[in-house]
Amino acid sequence: MGLIRSCFHLMAGTVFGVYVAQNYNVPNIQKLINTGLVIARHMEENYRKPKKPDDPQ
């Protein structure tokens, strides 16, 4: 009985997700993540402490 119940929840969630994606303006999550990574990388490069000349690499 547990397998049928878990499959039902999976199918219901999939159907609901497809409905929402087709009928509403859902943002592209992958694009948002990539934009956040680009901004974080830019902030890190701009605000990183400068290396001392005598530091070994």
C-alpha distance matrix in Angstrom:
0.0 3.8 5.5 5.4 6.3 8.8 10.1 10.8 12.7 14.5 15.6 16.6 18.6 20.2 21.3 22.6 24.5 26.0 27.2 28.8 30.4 32.0 33.2 34.3 36.7 34.4 36.5 36.2 34.8 36.2 39.6 39.4 38.5 41.4 43.8 42.9 43.5 46.8 47.9 47.0 48.8 51.8 52.0 51.8 54.6 56.8 56.4 56.3 59.1 61.8 62.1 65.2 67.6 67.8 64.0 63.0 60.1
3.8 0.0 3.8 5.5 5.1 6.1 8.5 9.8 10.7 12.3 14.2 15.3 16.6 18.4 20.0 21.1 22.5 24.4 25.8 27.0 28.5 30.4 31.7 32.5 34.6 32.1 33.9 33.5 31.8 33.2 36.7 36.4 35.3 38.2 40.6 39.6 40.1 43.5 44.6 43.5 45.3 48.4 48.4 48.2 51.0 53.2 52.8 52.6 55.3 58.1 58.4 61.4 63.9 64.1 60.3 59.3 56.5
5.5 3.8 0.0 3.8 5.4 5.2 6.1 8.5 10.0 10.6 12.2 14.1 15.4 16.5 18.3 19.9 21.1 22.6 24.3 25.8 26.9 28.7 30.3 31.3 33.3 30.8 32.5 31.9 30.4 31.4 35.0 35.0 33.9 36.6 39.2 38.5 38.8 42.1 43.4 42.5 44.1 47.2 47.5 47.3 49.9 52.3 52.1 51.8 54.7 57.3 57.5 60.6 63.0 63.2 59.4 58.3 55.3
5.4 5.5 3.8 0.0 3.8 5.6 5.1 6.1 8.7 9.9 10.4 12.0 14.2 15.2 16.3 18.1 19.8 21.0 22.3 24.2 25.6 27.0 28.4 29.8 32.1 29.9 32.1 31.7 30.6 31.9 35.3 35.4 34.7 37.4 39.8 39.3 39.9 43.1 44.4 43.7 45.5 48.4 48.8 48.7 51.4 53.6 53.5 53.5 56.5 59.1 59.6 62.8 65.1 65.5 61.8 60.8 57.7
6.3 5.1 5.4 3.8 0.0 3.8 5.5 5.1 6.4 8.8 10.0 10.5 12.4 14.3 15.4 16.5 18.3 20.1 21.1 22.5 24.3 26.0 27.1 28.0 30.4 28.1 30.3 30.3 29.0 30.7 34.0 33.7 33.1 36.0 38.3 37.5 38.4 41.6 42.6 41.9 43.9 46.7 46.9 47.0 49.8 51.8 51.6 51.7 54.7 57.4 58.1 61.2 63.8 64.2 60.5 59.7 56.7
8.8 6.1 5.2 5.6 3.8 0.0 3.8 5.4 5.2 6.3 8.7 9.9 10.7 12.4 14.4 15.4 16.5 18.5 20.1 21.1 22.5 24.5 25.9 26.6 28.6 26.0 27.9 27.5 26.0 27.4 30.9 30.6 29.8 32.7 35.0 34.2 34.9 38.2 39.3 38.5 40.4 43.3 43.5 43.5 46.3 48.4 48.2 48.2 51.2 53.9 54.4 57.6 60.1 60.5 56.8 55.9 53.0
10.1 8.5 6.1 5.1 5.5 3.8 0.0 3.8 5.4 5.0 6.1 8.5 9.8 10.5 12.2 14.1 15.2 16.5 18.3 19.9 21.0 22.6 24.3 25.5 27.5 25.2 27.2 26.6 25.5 26.8 30.2 30.4 29.7 32.4 34.8 34.5 35.1 38.1 39.5 39.0 40.7 43.6 44.1 44.2 46.7 48.9 49.0 49.1 52.2 54.7 55.3 58.5 60.9 61.4 57.7 56.8 53.7
10.8 9.8 8.5 6.1 5.1 5.4 3.8 0.0 3.8 5.4 5.2 6.0 8.5 9.8 10.5 12.1 14.0 15.4 16.4 18.2 19.9 21.2 22.5 23.8 26.2 24.2 26.6 26.6 25.8 27.5 30.7 30.7 30.5 33.2 35.4 35.1 36.1 39.1 40.2 39.9 41.9 44.5 44.9 45.3 47.9 49.9 50.0 50.3 53.5 56.1 56.9 60.2 62.7 63.4 59.7 59.0 55.9
12.7 10.7 10.0 8.7 6.4 5.2 5.4 3.8 0.0 3.8 5.5 5.1 6.0 8.5 9.9 10.4 12.0 14.2 15.3 16.3 18.1 20.0 21.1 21.8 24.0 21.7 24.0 24.1 23.0 24.9 28.0 27.8 27.5 30.5 32.5 31.9 33.1 36.1 37.1 36.7 38.8 41.4 41.7 42.1 44.8 46.7 46.6 47.0 50.2 52.9 53.8 57.1 59.7 60.4 56.8 56.2 53.1
14.5 12.3 10.6 9.9 8.8 6.3 5.0 5.4 3.8 0.0 3.8 5.5 5.2 6.2 8.7 10.0 10.5 12.3 14.3 15.4 16.4 18.4 20.1 20.9 22.8 20.3 22.2 21.8 20.7 22.3 25.5 25.6 25.2 27.9 30.2 29.9 30.8 33.7 35.0 34.7 36.5 39.2 39.7 40.1 42.6 44.6 44.8 45.1 48.3 50.9 51.7 55.0 57.4 58.2 54.6 53.8 50.7
15.6 14.2 12.2 10.4 10.0 8.7 6.1 5.2 5.5 3.8 0.0 3.8 5.4 5.0 6.1 8.5 9.8 10.6 12.3 14.2 15.3 16.6 18.4 19.8 22.0 20.0 22.4 22.2 21.7 23.3 26.3 26.8 26.8 29.3 31.5 31.5 32.6 35.3 36.6 36.7 38.5 41.0 41.7 42.2 44.6 46.6 47.0 47.4 50.8 53.2 54.1 57.6 59.9 60.8 57.3 56.5 53.3
16.6 15.3 14.1 12.0 10.5 9.9 8.5 6.0 5.1 5.5 3.8 0.0 3.8 5.5 5.2 6.1 8.5 10.0 10.6 12.3 14.2 15.5 16.5 17.8 20.4 18.7 21.4 21.8 21.5 23.6 26.3 26.4 26.7 29.5 31.3 31.3 32.7 35.4 36.4 36.5 38.6 40.9 41.4 42.2 44.8 46.5 46.8 47.5 50.8 53.4 54.6 58.0 60.5 61.5 58.0 57.5 54.3
18.6 16.6 15.4 14.2 12.4 10.7 9.8 8.5 6.0 5.2 5.4 3.8 0.0 3.8 5.5 5.1 6.0 8.6 9.8 10.5 12.1 14.2 15.4 16.0 18.1 15.8 18.2 18.5 17.9 20.1 22.9 22.8 23.0 25.9 27.6 27.5 28.9 31.7 32.6 32.7 34.9 37.2 37.6 38.4 41.0 42.7 42.9 43.7 47.0 49.6 50.8 54.2 56.7 57.8 54.3 53.9 50.7
20.2 18.4 16.5 15.2 14.3 12.4 10.5 9.8 8.5 6.2 5.0 5.5 3.8 0.0 3.8 5.4 5.1 6.2 8.6 9.9 10.5 12.3 14.3 15.3 17.2 15.1 17.4 17.2 17.0 18.8 21.6 22.1 22.4 24.8 26.8 27.1 28.4 30.9 32.2 32.5 34.3 36.6 37.5 38.3 40.5 42.4 43.0 43.6 47.1 49.5 50.6 54.1 56.4 57.5 54.1 53.5 50.2
21.3 20.0 18.3 16.3 15.4 14.4 12.2 10.5 9.9 8.7 6.1 5.2 5.5 3.8 0.0 3.8 5.5 5.2 6.2 8.7 10.0 10.7 12.3 14.1 16.7 15.3 18.2 18.6 19.0 21.0 23.4 23.9 24.8 27.1 28.8 29.4 30.9 33.2 34.4 35.0 36.9 39.0 39.8 40.9 43.1 44.8 45.4 46.3 49.8 52.2 53.5 57.1 59.4 60.7 57.3 56.8 53.5
22.6 21.1 19.9 18.1 16.5 15.4 14.1 12.1 10.4 10.0 8.5 6.1 5.1 5.4 3.8 0.0 3.8 5.5 5.1 6.2 8.6 10.0 10.7 11.7 14.4 13.1 16.2 17.1 17.5 20.0 22.2 22.2 23.3 26.0 27.3 27.6 29.5 31.8 32.6 33.3 35.5 37.3 38.0 39.2 41.6 43.0 43.5 44.6 48.1 50.7 52.1 55.7 58.1 59.5 56.2 55.9 52.7
24.5 22.5 21.1 19.8 18.3 16.5 15.2 14.0 12.0 10.5 9.8 8.5 6.0 5.1 5.5 3.8 0.0 3.8 5.4 5.2 6.1 8.6 10.1 10.4 12.3 10.3 13.0 13.6 13.9 16.3 18.5 18.7 19.7 22.3 23.7 24.2 25.9 28.2 29.1 29.9 31.9 33.8 34.6 35.8 38.1 39.6 40.2 41.3 44.8 47.3 48.7 52.3 54.7 56.1 52.8 52.5 49.2
26.0 24.4 22.6 21.0 20.1 18.5 16.5 15.4 14.2 12.3 10.6 10.0 8.6 6.2 5.2 5.5 3.8 0.0 3.8 5.5 5.1 6.2 8.6 10.1 12.2 10.9 13.8 14.0 15.2 17.1 19.1 19.9 21.2 23.3 24.7 25.7 27.4 29.3 30.5 31.6 33.4 35.1 36.3 37.6 39.6 41.1 42.1 43.1 46.7 49.0 50.4 54.1 56.2 57.8 54.6 54.1 50.8
27.2 25.8 24.3 22.3 21.1 20.1 18.3 16.4 15.3 14.3 12.3 10.6 9.8 8.6 6.2 5.1 5.4 3.8 0.0 3.8 5.5 5.3 6.1 8.3 11.3 11.0 14.5 15.6 17.1 19.5 21.0 21.5 23.2 25.4 26.4 27.4 29.5 31.2 32.1 33.4 35.4 36.9 37.9 39.5 41.5 42.7 43.7 45.0 48.6 51.0 52.6 56.3 58.5 60.2 57.0 56.8 53.5
28.8 27.0 25.8 24.2 22.5 21.1 19.9 18.2 16.3 15.4 14.2 12.3 10.5 9.9 8.7 6.2 5.2 5.5 3.8 0.0 3.8 5.5 5.3 5.6 8.3 7.7 11.3 13.0 14.4 17.3 18.5 18.5 20.5 22.9 23.5 24.4 26.7 28.4 29.0 30.3 32.6 33.9 34.7 36.4 38.6 39.6 40.5 41.9 45.6 48.0 49.8 53.4 55.8 57.5 54.4 54.4 51.2
30.4 28.5 26.9 25.6 24.3 22.5 21.0 19.9 18.1 16.4 15.3 14.2 12.1 10.5 10.0 8.6 6.1 5.1 5.5 3.8 0.0 3.8 5.8 5.8 7.1 6.1 9.3 10.2 12.1 14.5 15.6 16.3 18.3 20.3 21.1 22.4 24.5 26.0 26.9 28.4 30.4 31.7 32.8 34.5 36.4 37.6 38.7 40.1 43.8 46.0 47.7 51.4 53.6 55.4 52.3 52.2 48.9
32.0 30.4 28.7 27.0 26.0 24.5 22.6 21.2 20.0 18.4 16.6 15.5 14.2 12.3 10.7 10.0 8.6 6.2 5.3 5.5 3.8 0.0 3.8 6.0 8.0 8.7 11.9 12.9 15.4 17.5 18.2 19.2 21.5 23.1 23.8 25.4 27.5 28.7 29.7 31.5 33.3 34.4 35.7 37.6 39.2 40.3 41.7 43.2 46.9 49.0 50.8 54.5 56.6 58.5 55.5 55.3 51.9
33.2 31.7 30.3 28.4 27.1 25.9 24.3 22.5 21.1 20.1 18.4 16.5 15.4 14.3 12.3 10.7 10.1 8.6 6.1 5.3 5.8 3.8 0.0 3.8 7.0 8.8 12.4 14.4 16.8 19.5 19.8 20.3 22.9 24.7 24.9 26.4 28.9 30.0 30.6 32.5 34.6 35.4 36.5 38.6 40.4 41.2 42.4 44.1 47.8 50.0 52.0 55.7 58.0 60.0 57.0 57.0 53.8
34.3 32.5 31.3 29.8 28.0 26.6 25.5 23.8 21.8 20.9 19.8 17.8 16.0 15.3 14.1 11.7 10.4 10.1 8.3 5.6 5.8 6.0 3.8 0.0 3.8 5.8 9.4 12.1 14.4 17.3 17.4 17.4 20.2 22.2 22.0 23.3 26.0 27.1 27.4 29.3 31.6 32.4 33.2 35.4 37.3 37.9 39.0 40.9 44.6 46.9 49.0 52.7 55.0 57.1 54.2 54.4 51.2
36.7 34.6 33.3 32.1 30.4 28.6 27.5 26.2 24.0 22.8 22.0 20.4 18.1 17.2 16.7 14.4 12.3 12.2 11.3 8.3 7.1 8.0 7.0 3.8 0.0 3.8 6.4 9.3 12.1 14.9 14.3 14.3 17.5 19.1 18.7 20.2 23.0 23.8 24.1 26.3 28.5 29.0 30.0 32.3 34.0 34.5 35.8 37.8 41.5 43.7 45.9 49.5 51.8 54.0 51.2 51.5 48.4
34.4 32.1 30.8 29.9 28.1 26.0 25.2 24.2 21.7 20.3 20.0 18.7 15.8 15.1 15.3 13.1 10.3 10.9 11.0 7.7 6.1 8.7 8.8 5.8 3.8 0.0 3.8 6.6 8.7 11.8 11.8 11.7 14.4 16.5 16.5 17.6 20.3 21.5 21.9 23.7 25.9 26.9 27.8 29.8 31.7 32.5 33.6 35.4 39.0 41.3 43.3 47.0 49.3 51.3 48.4 48.6 45.5
36.5 33.9 32.5 32.1 30.3 27.9 27.2 26.6 24.0 22.2 22.4 21.4 18.2 17.4 18.2 16.2 13.0 13.8 14.5 11.3 9.3 11.9 12.4 9.4 6.4 3.8 0.0 3.8 6.0 8.9 8.3 8.0 11.0 12.9 12.7 14.0 16.7 17.8 18.2 20.1 22.2 23.1 24.1 26.2 28.0 28.8 30.0 31.7 35.4 37.6 39.7 43.3 45.6 47.7 44.9 45.1 42.0
36.2 33.5 31.9 31.7 30.3 27.5 26.6 26.6 24.1 21.8 22.2 21.8 18.5 17.2 18.6 17.1 13.6 14.0 15.6 13.0 10.2 12.9 14.4 12.1 9.3 6.6 3.8 0.0 3.8 5.6 5.5 6.5 8.9 10.3 11.0 12.7 14.7 15.8 17.0 18.7 20.4 21.6 23.0 24.7 26.3 27.6 29.0 30.4 34.1 36.1 37.9 41.6 43.7 45.7 42.8 42.8 39.5
34.8 31.8 30.4 30.6 29.0 26.0 25.5 25.8 23.0 20.7 21.7 21.5 17.9 17.0 19.0 17.5 13.9 15.2 17.1 14.4 12.1 15.4 16.8 14.4 12.1 8.7 6.0 3.8 0.0 3.8 5.4 5.1 6.2 8.7 9.9 10.6 12.4 14.3 15.4 16.5 18.4 20.0 21.1 22.5 24.5 25.9 26.9 28.1 31.8 34.0 35.6 39.3 41.5 43.3 40.3 40.3 37.0
36.2 33.2 31.4 31.9 30.7 27.4 26.8 27.5 24.9 22.3 23.3 23.6 20.1 18.8 21.0 20.0 16.3 17.1 19.5 17.3 14.5 17.5 19.5 17.3 14.9 11.8 8.9 5.6 3.8 0.0 3.8 5.4 5.1 6.2 8.6 9.9 10.6 12.4 14.3 15.3 16.5 18.4 20.1 21.1 22.7 24.5 25.8 26.6 30.3 32.2 33.6 37.3 39.4 41.2 38.1 37.8 34.5
39.6 36.7 35.0 35.3 34.0 30.9 30.2 30.7 28.0 25.5 26.3 26.3 22.9 21.6 23.4 22.2 18.5 19.1 21.0 18.5 15.6 18.2 19.8 17.4 14.3 11.8 8.3 5.5 5.4 3.8 0.0 3.8 5.5 5.2 6.1 8.6 9.9 10.6 12.4 14.3 15.4 16.6 18.4 20.0 21.3 22.7 24.4 25.6 29.4 31.1 32.8 36.6 38.5 40.6 37.8 37.8 34.5
39.4 36.4 35.0 35.4 33.7 30.6 30.4 30.7 27.8 25.6 26.8 26.4 22.8 22.1 23.9 22.2 18.7 19.9 21.5 18.5 16.3 19.2 20.3 17.4 14.3 11.7 8.0 6.5 5.1 5.4 3.8 0.0 3.8 5.5 5.1 6.2 8.7 10.0 10.6 12.3 14.3 15.4 16.6 18.3 20.1 21.3 22.5 23.9 27.7 29.8 31.7 35.4 37.7 39.7 36.9 37.2 34.1
38.5 35.3 33.9 34.7 33.1 29.8 29.7 30.5 27.5 25.2 26.8 26.7 23.0 22.4 24.8 23.3 19.7 21.2 23.2 20.5 18.3 21.5 22.9 20.2 17.5 14.4 11.0 8.9 6.2 5.1 5.5 3.8 0.0 3.8 5.4 5.1 6.2 8.7 10.0 10.5 12.3 14.3 15.4 16.4 18.4 20.1 21.1 22.0 25.7 27.8 29.4 33.1 35.4 37.2 34.1 34.2 31.1
41.4 38.2 36.6 37.4 36.0 32.7 32.4 33.2 30.5 27.9 29.3 29.5 25.9 24.8 27.1 26.0 22.3 23.3 25.4 22.9 20.3 23.1 24.7 22.2 19.1 16.5 12.9 10.3 8.7 6.2 5.2 5.5 3.8 0.0 3.8 5.4 5.1 6.2 8.7 9.9 10.5 12.3 14.3 15.3 16.6 18.4 20.0 20.9 24.6 26.3 27.8 31.6 33.5 35.6 32.7 32.6 29.4
43.8 40.6 39.2 39.8 38.3 35.0 34.8 35.4 32.5 30.2 31.5 31.3 27.6 26.8 28.8 27.3 23.7 24.7 26.4 23.5 21.1 23.8 24.9 22.0 18.7 16.5 12.7 11.0 9.9 8.6 6.1 5.1 5.4 3.8 0.0 3.8 5.5 5.2 6.2 8.6 9.9 10.6 12.4 14.3 15.5 16.7 18.4 19.8 23.6 25.4 27.4 31.1 33.2 35.5 32.9 33.2 30.2
42.9 39.6 38.5 39.3 37.5 34.2 34.5 35.1 31.9 29.9 31.5 31.3 27.5 27.1 29.4 27.6 24.2 25.7 27.4 24.4 22.4 25.4 26.4 23.3 20.2 17.6 14.0 12.7 10.6 9.9 8.6 6.2 5.1 5.4 3.8 0.0 3.8 5.5 5.1 6.1 8.6 9.9 10.6 12.2 14.3 15.4 16.4 17.8 21.5 23.7 25.7 29.4 31.8 33.8 31.1 31.6 28.7
43.5 40.1 38.8 39.9 38.4 34.9 35.1 36.1 33.1 30.8 32.6 32.7 28.9 28.4 30.9 29.5 25.9 27.4 29.5 26.7 24.5 27.5 28.9 26.0 23.0 20.3 16.7 14.7 12.4 10.6 9.9 8.7 6.2 5.1 5.5 3.8 0.0 3.8 5.4 5.0 6.0 8.5 9.8 10.4 12.2 14.2 15.3 16.0 19.7 21.7 23.3 27.0 29.2 31.1 28.2 28.5 25.4
46.8 43.5 42.1 43.1 41.6 38.2 38.1 39.1 36.1 33.7 35.3 35.4 31.7 30.9 33.2 31.8 28.2 29.3 31.2 28.4 26.0 28.7 30.0 27.1 23.8 21.5 17.8 15.8 14.3 12.4 10.6 10.0 8.7 6.2 5.2 5.5 3.8 0.0 3.8 5.5 5.2 6.1 8.6 9.9 10.7 12.3 14.3 15.3 19.1 20.6 22.5 26.2 28.1 30.5 27.9 28.3 25.3
47.9 44.6 43.4 44.4 42.6 39.3 39.5 40.2 37.1 35.0 36.6 36.4 32.6 32.2 34.4 32.6 29.1 30.5 32.1 29.0 26.9 29.7 30.6 27.4 24.1 21.9 18.2 17.0 15.4 14.3 12.4 10.6 10.0 8.7 6.2 5.1 5.4 3.8 0.0 3.8 5.5 5.1 6.2 8.6 10.0 10.6 12.2 14.0 17.7 19.6 22.0 25.6 27.9 30.3 27.9 28.8 26.1
47.0 43.5 42.5 43.7 41.9 38.5 39.0 39.9 36.7 34.7 36.7 36.5 32.7 32.5 35.0 33.3 29.9 31.6 33.4 30.3 28.4 31.5 32.5 29.3 26.3 23.7 20.1 18.7 16.5 15.3 14.3 12.3 10.5 9.9 8.6 6.1 5.0 5.5 3.8 0.0 3.8 5.4 5.1 6.1 8.7 10.0 10.6 11.7 15.4 17.7 19.7 23.3 25.9 27.9 25.3 26.1 23.5
48.8 45.3 44.1 45.5 43.9 40.4 40.7 41.9 38.8 36.5 38.5 38.6 34.9 34.3 36.9 35.5 31.9 33.4 35.4 32.6 30.4 33.3 34.6 31.6 28.5 25.9 22.2 20.4 18.4 16.5 15.4 14.3 12.3 10.5 9.9 8.6 6.0 5.2 5.5 3.8 0.0 3.8 5.5 5.1 6.2 8.7 10.1 10.5 14.2 15.8 17.5 21.3 23.4 25.6 23.0 23.5 20.7
51.8 48.4 47.2 48.4 46.7 43.3 43.6 44.5 41.4 39.2 41.0 40.9 37.2 36.6 39.0 37.3 33.8 35.1 36.9 33.9 31.7 34.4 35.4 32.4 29.0 26.9 23.1 21.6 20.0 18.4 16.6 15.4 14.3 12.3 10.6 9.9 8.5 6.1 5.1 5.4 3.8 0.0 3.8 5.5 5.3 6.2 8.6 10.1 13.8 15.1 17.4 21.1 23.1 25.8 23.6 24.6 22.0
52.0 48.4 47.5 48.8 46.9 43.5 44.1 44.9 41.7 39.7 41.7 41.4 37.6 37.5 39.8 38.0 34.6 36.3 37.9 34.7 32.8 35.7 36.5 33.2 30.0 27.8 24.1 23.0 21.1 20.1 18.4 16.6 15.4 14.3 12.4 10.6 9.8 8.6 6.2 5.1 5.5 3.8 0.0 3.8 5.5 5.2 6.0 8.2 11.8 13.9 16.6 20.1 22.6 25.1 22.9 24.4 22.2
51.8 48.2 47.3 48.7 47.0 43.5 44.2 45.3 42.1 40.1 42.2 42.2 38.4 38.3 40.9 39.2 35.8 37.6 39.5 36.4 34.5 37.6 38.6 35.4 32.3 29.8 26.2 24.7 22.5 21.1 20.0 18.3 16.4 15.3 14.3 12.2 10.4 9.9 8.6 6.1 5.1 5.5 3.8 0.0 3.8 5.5 5.4 5.6 9.4 11.5 13.7 17.3 19.9 22.0 19.6 20.8 18.6
54.6 51.0 49.9 51.4 49.8 46.3 46.7 47.9 44.8 42.6 44.6 44.8 41.0 40.5 43.1 41.6 38.1 39.6 41.5 38.6 36.4 39.2 40.4 37.3 34.0 31.7 28.0 26.3 24.5 22.7 21.3 20.1 18.4 16.6 15.5 14.3 12.2 10.7 10.0 8.7 6.2 5.3 5.5 3.8 0.0 3.8 5.8 5.6 9.1 10.0 12.2 15.9 17.9 20.5 18.4 19.6 17.4
56.8 53.2 52.3 53.6 51.8 48.4 48.9 49.9 46.7 44.6 46.6 46.5 42.7 42.4 44.8 43.0 39.6 41.1 42.7 39.6 37.6 40.3 41.2 37.9 34.5 32.5 28.8 27.6 25.9 24.5 22.7 21.3 20.1 18.4 16.7 15.4 14.2 12.3 10.6 10.0 8.7 6.2 5.2 5.5 3.8 0.0 3.8 5.9 8.8 9.9 13.0 16.3 18.5 21.4 19.9 21.6 19.8
56.4 52.8 52.1 53.5 51.6 48.2 49.0 50.0 46.6 44.8 47.0 46.8 42.9 43.0 45.4 43.5 40.2 42.1 43.7 40.5 38.7 41.7 42.4 39.0 35.8 33.6 30.0 29.0 26.9 25.8 24.4 22.5 21.1 20.0 18.4 16.4 15.3 14.3 12.2 10.6 10.1 8.6 6.0 5.4 5.8 3.8 0.0 3.8 6.5 8.8 12.0 15.1 17.9 20.5 18.7 20.9 19.5
56.3 52.6 51.8 53.5 51.7 48.2 49.1 50.3 47.0 45.1 47.4 47.5 43.7 43.6 46.3 44.6 41.3 43.1 45.0 41.9 40.1 43.2 44.1 40.9 37.8 35.4 31.7 30.4 28.1 26.6 25.6 23.9 22.0 20.9 19.8 17.8 16.0 15.3 14.0 11.7 10.5 10.1 8.2 5.6 5.6 5.9 3.8 0.0 3.8 6.3 8.8 12.1 15.0 17.3 15.2 17.2 15.8
59.1 55.3 54.7 56.5 54.7 51.2 52.2 53.5 50.2 48.3 50.8 50.8 47.0 47.1 49.8 48.1 44.8 46.7 48.6 45.6 43.8 46.9 47.8 44.6 41.5 39.0 35.4 34.1 31.8 30.3 29.4 27.7 25.7 24.6 23.6 21.5 19.7 19.1 17.7 15.4 14.2 13.8 11.8 9.4 9.1 8.8 6.5 3.8 0.0 3.8 6.4 9.0 12.3 14.4 12.7 15.3 14.7
61.8 58.1 57.3 59.1 57.4 53.9 54.7 56.1 52.9 50.9 53.2 53.4 49.6 49.5 52.2 50.7 47.3 49.0 51.0 48.0 46.0 49.0 50.0 46.9 43.7 41.3 37.6 36.1 34.0 32.2 31.1 29.8 27.8 26.3 25.4 23.7 21.7 20.6 19.6 17.7 15.8 15.1 13.9 11.5 10.0 9.9 8.8 6.3 3.8 0.0 3.8 6.5 9.2 11.9 10.8 13.5 13.1
62.1 58.4 57.5 59.6 58.1 54.4 55.3 56.9 53.8 51.7 54.1 54.6 50.8 50.6 53.5 52.1 48.7 50.4 52.6 49.8 47.7 50.8 52.0 49.0 45.9 43.3 39.7 37.9 35.6 33.6 32.8 31.7 29.4 27.8 27.4 25.7 23.3 22.5 22.0 19.7 17.5 17.4 16.6 13.7 12.2 13.0 12.0 8.8 6.4 3.8 0.0 3.8 6.3 8.5 7.1 9.7 9.6
65.2 61.4 60.6 62.8 61.2 57.6 58.5 60.2 57.1 55.0 57.6 58.0 54.2 54.1 57.1 55.7 52.3 54.1 56.3 53.4 51.4 54.5 55.7 52.7 49.5 47.0 43.3 41.6 39.3 37.3 36.6 35.4 33.1 31.6 31.1 29.4 27.0 26.2 25.6 23.3 21.3 21.1 20.1 17.3 15.9 16.3 15.1 12.1 9.0 6.5 3.8 0.0 3.8 5.6 5.5 9.0 10.4
67.6 63.9 63.0 65.1 63.8 60.1 60.9 62.7 59.7 57.4 59.9 60.5 56.7 56.4 59.4 58.1 54.7 56.2 58.5 55.8 53.6 56.6 58.0 55.0 51.8 49.3 45.6 43.7 41.5 39.4 38.5 37.7 35.4 33.5 33.2 31.8 29.2 28.1 27.9 25.9 23.4 23.1 22.6 19.9 17.9 18.5 17.9 15.0 12.3 9.2 6.3 3.8 0.0 3.8 5.7 8.4 10.1
67.8 64.1 63.2 65.5 64.2 60.5 61.4 63.4 60.4 58.2 60.8 61.5 57.8 57.5 60.7 59.5 56.1 57.8 60.2 57.5 55.4 58.5 60.0 57.1 54.0 51.3 47.7 45.7 43.3 41.2 40.6 39.7 37.2 35.6 35.5 33.8 31.1 30.5 30.3 27.9 25.6 25.8 25.1 22.0 20.5 21.4 20.5 17.3 14.4 11.9 8.5 5.6 3.8 0.0 3.9 6.4 9.4
64.0 60.3 59.4 61.8 60.5 56.8 57.7 59.7 56.8 54.6 57.3 58.0 54.3 54.1 57.3 56.2 52.8 54.6 57.0 54.4 52.3 55.5 57.0 54.2 51.2 48.4 44.9 42.8 40.3 38.1 37.8 36.9 34.1 32.7 32.9 31.1 28.2 27.9 27.9 25.3 23.0 23.6 22.9 19.6 18.4 19.9 18.7 15.2 12.7 10.8 7.1 5.5 5.7 3.9 0.0 3.8 6.4
63.0 59.3 58.3 60.8 59.7 55.9 56.8 59.0 56.2 53.8 56.5 57.5 53.9 53.5 56.8 55.9 52.5 54.1 56.8 54.4 52.2 55.3 57.0 54.4 51.5 48.6 45.1 42.8 40.3 37.8 37.8 37.2 34.2 32.6 33.2 31.6 28.5 28.3 28.8 26.1 23.5 24.6 24.4 20.8 19.6 21.6 20.9 17.2 15.3 13.5 9.7 9.0 8.4 6.4 3.8 0.0 3.8
60.1 56.5 55.3 57.7 56.7 53.0 53.7 55.9 53.1 50.7 53.3 54.3 50.7 50.2 53.5 52.7 49.2 50.8 53.5 51.2 48.9 51.9 53.8 51.2 48.4 45.5 42.0 39.5 37.0 34.5 34.5 34.1 31.1 29.4 30.2 28.7 25.4 25.3 26.1 23.5 20.7 22.0 22.2 18.6 17.4 19.8 19.5 15.8 14.7 13.1 9.6 10.4 10.1 9.4 6.4 3.8 0.0
